[in-house]
C-alpha cells in the first residue's frame, strides 16, 4: 500500500498536468487565431502591412507562444512524475521529447519577432526576400511537433500500461500520437499537403482535451503494478 503522502503527491501532479493541458490548448488556439487574423492578406508585402497594423495582436502571440513553451516544460515534469514508476527510461525519453518541443517552439518565436521587425520597416530593401522566407508555409515552431507527438505517444503508452487513466482514453492517445509521429515528418518534408495536414490533428486535440479534463477532475488511479493481486 502506498503512503498517503505519496498518493497525495501523485494526485497533485495529475491535477497540475490536467490544468496545464487545458491551459496549453486554450493558449494555443488563441495564439493561432490572433496570428491568423494578422496575416490574412495575400502576398508578402500585403501580409507585412497587415502585421504592421496588428502589431499589438502579433506581440500578444509572442507572449502566448512563450506560455506554450512553459506549459510544455511543466507537462514534461508532471507526466514524467506520473509515469516513471512504469518505466523510468521511457518516461525520461518522453520528458526529453517535451523539453525539445519547448525549446524548438521558443526558437520559432524568433520568426514572429522577425516579421514584426520587417513590418515596422526595420530593413525595407530586404522586405520581399526576408518576408517570403519568414512566411514560408511551415513555421519554424512546427519543427517541434514531431517531438511533441513522440513524447505524447510514450506517455500515452505508459498510462495505458499502468492503467492510471481509463484504458480506452490511453489507447486513443497512443493511436492519435502515432498518427502524428508518422504524418508530421511527412508534412515537414513536403510529402503531405492540403487539408489533411489539419485533419490529422483532430484526434490529438480530442485526446488532449479529454485527458486534461480527466486528470484535473478525476486524477490518476493506482498503477497496475502496485495494485494487490
N, C-alpha and C positions, 0 to 999 in steps of 0.2 A: 504493500500500500504506500502511496506517495505521501510525503509530508504535506500538511496543509499549506505551508508557506510556498512549497514548490508548485502546487496546483494553483494557488492564487497568482503566483508569478506567471504561469503559463496562460491563465485567463486574461491577465493584464496585457500581455504581449499580443494575445489574439484580438482583443478589443482595439488596441493601438493599430494593429495591422488592418483590421476591418475598417476603422475610421480613415486610415491613410489611403487605402484602396479607393474608397468612395471620394475622398478629397482629391486624389490623383485624377480620377475620371472627371470630376467637376471642373478642376483647373484646366485639364487638357482640352475639354470641349470648349470652354470659354476662350482659351488661347487660340484654338483653331478658328473659332467664329470671328474673333476680333481681327486676326491676321487675314482671313479671307475677305472680310469687308474692306480692309485697307489695301488689298491687292487685287481687286476685282476688275480692273481695267484691262484693255487689250494692248499689247505692245510694251516694250521695256520702258520707254520714256513716259508713256501714259501711266504705267504702274508706279514708277518713281514719283510722278506728280501726285498720284493718289496717296502714296505713302506720306509725302510731304504734308498733305492736307489732313492726314490722320496720324500725325506724329505721336500724339498722346496715346492713342489706341495701340500703336505699334510698340511704344515704350512700355505700355502695360503688359504686352505679350512677353517682353523680356523678363519682367518680374514673375509672370505666371510660369514661364519656362524654367526659371530658377526654382520656383516652388515645386515643379515637377521633378527636377533633379534631386532636391532634398527629400521629396517623398519616396523616390526610388531608393535612396540610401536607407531611409527608415524601414522600408519594406525588406531590403536586403538583410538587415539585422533581425527584425522581428520574425520573418519567415524562417530564417536560419535557426533562430531560437526554438521555434515551434516544431521543426522537423529534424533537428540534429540528432535526436535520440534514435531515429530510424536508420540513418546513415550519415555520419558526420562528414565523410568525404564528399558525398553527393550534395549534402546541404551546403558545404563550403563552396562547391562549384557553382551552385545556384546563387549563393550570395555574391560571389565574384562576378557572375554574369550581370546581376542587377547593379553592381557598382560600376561595371564597364558601361552599362546603359546610361547611368547618371553622368559619368564623365564625358561620354561622347555627345550626349544631349547638351551638356554645358559648353562643349567646344562649338556645337552648332549655333549657339546663341550669337557667336561672332558674326554669322551670316546676317542675322537680323540687325545687329548693330552696324554692319557694313552698309546695308540698304538704307538705314536711317541717315548715315553719313553722306551717302550719294544723293539721297533725296533732298538733303539740306543744301546741296551744291558744294559738297566737300571737294570734289575734283571733277568739275563739269566736263572737260575734254574726254574723260575716260568713262563717262556715264554709260554709253552704249555697250562697250565691251564688258566692263565690270558688272553692270546691271544685268546683262544677259547671263553672265556666269553665276551671279548670286541668286538669280531667279530660275535656275535650272529646275526641271520637273521634280527631281528627288532632292529635298532639302538635306543639308549636312546632318541634321539631327536624326534622319531616318537610318543612318548607319548604325545607330544604337539599337534599332528594332530587333535584329537577329539575336542580340544578347538578351533583350527582354523576353523574346519568345523562348529561347533555350532555358533561361532561368525559370520562367513560368512553367515550362514542361517538367523540369526537375522537381520543383516544389510541389506541383500537382501530383506527380508520381509518388513522392514521399508521403503526401497527405492521403493518397489512395492506399498505399501500402500500410500506413499506420492507422487508418480509419479514424483520424481525428476530426474529419468532416464527413458528411454523408458520401457513400461510395459513388452514387450517380453524379454528384457535384464534382468530386475529384476526377472521376473518369472523363466527364465532359471537359474539364480543364486540360487533361492530357491530350485529348483529341484536338481541341481548339488551339492549343500551343503547338502541337506537332504540325498542324496545317500551316501556321506562320513560320515555323522552323524551315519548312520546305519552300514555301512561296515567297517569303520576303527576300531571301537572297536572289531568287529569280527576278523579282521586281527590280532590285538594285542593279542587277546585271543587264536589265533591259529586255529580258525574255518574257516578262509578264507585264501586260499593259491593259489600259482600259478600265471599265467599271469593276472588273474582278478584283483589282487591287484594293478597292474599298470593301467589297463583299467579304473578302477573306478575314476582315477584322470584326465582322458582326458576331460570330461565335465567341471570340475572345472578349468583346465588350460585354456580352451577356454573362459569360462566366465570371469576369471580374466583378461585375455589379452584384451578382448573386453571392459570390464568395465574400465580398465586403460586407454585405448585409448579414450573412450567416455568422461571420466572425464577430461582428460588432454586437449582434443581438444574442446569439447562442453560445459564442465562444468555441472551444475545442473539446473533444472527448478525450478520455484517457487513451494513450496509444495502445494499439492492439498487443504489442509486445509486453505491456505492463498489466494487461487485464488478467485476472485469475483464470486458470484453465478450467 
